[in-house]
Every structure is written in C-alpha cells, then in structure tokens.
Amino acid sequence: MTKKNPFSDLTGKSVEELAQLEAELAAKRFTLRFQHAVGQVENTAEIRKTRRELARVKTALATKLA
C-alpha cells in the first residue's frame, strides 16, 4: 500500500491559489495556537497537521517563484 504524496496536489495550483491557501492556513494555525494555550483544542494533532501543510504550501510557493 502506498501513500499519496501530499506535495503533488500543490504543484498544480497557481501562485495566487497557493498564496490564498497560505493565508488561510496561517490564520488557522494562529487560532489553534491560542486555543491550545487556553485549553480549548480537542484534537491537538490538528496543530501539527496545519503546521506541516503550511510548510508544504510555502515550499511550493517558493519553488514557483524561483
């Protein structure tokens, strides 16, 4: 059984789509970080998933702009 490469779906998106996705994920990460500090996060794994997805988007955006 092979896993799908999570980076492959980002390579087909335009720079504008990636920039919008980056802004959305940064806002989500900000919200999750504050909720975690207050103790309101039910699924702490979501913080990690969001952080990693944001890094993937930033990497894809950097490769498109380079």
Secondary structure as GFF3:
##gff-version 3
##sequence-region A 1 66
A	DSSP	alpha_helix	8	11	.	.	.	ID=ss1
A	DSSP	alpha_helix	15	38	.	.	.	ID=ss2
A	DSSP	alpha_helix	45	65	.	.	.	ID=ss3
###
